[in-house]
Amino acid sequence: MGGAMKQAWTATVAGRERHDGEKPFTYCLYAESVDAAIESAMTYHALLYEDNDLIMTEIFSGPPQKGVWYAWNDLRDLQDGRSSPRIPENRYAEEWIAYRSLPLSNPSPESI
């Protein structure tokens, strides 16, 4: 039997930038479930911004509608291998490269 079917999710993550009044980051990604989407978005944000002070502020199934007023980051091409990740210019570059090889629908920082 194959795995669960992946669908698009839109997840908004607020990190430590929220303490300075900055807006949260919104990601569109593929995942099998709402829990997998939450874990993927939070893991991606934690690795990219070296931030573990995270809260999920919103999540819904499907991509953002056209013409939404907010900016969002589309991770679906990255998950499909059709684009390269933005590699952070920091000491975690190797971990990020390793993380990119993981399916975002099932991330595990311990496996890096």
Number of C-alpha atoms within 10 A of each C-alpha: 3 4 6 9 9 14 16 20 24 23 28 21 22 21 21 16 14 14 9 7 8 11 14 19 19 23 25 23 27 28 26 16 17 18 12 18 29 23 20 23 28 25 21 22 20 17 17 19 13 16 16 13 12 17 15 17 12 13 19 14 17 14 18 20 7 6 7 8 8 9 12 17 13 16 19 19 13 16 20 11 13 9 11 11 15 11 14 15 8 11 9 15 15 13 14 20 16 12 19 19 12 15 16 24 22 14 21 14 11 5 8 14
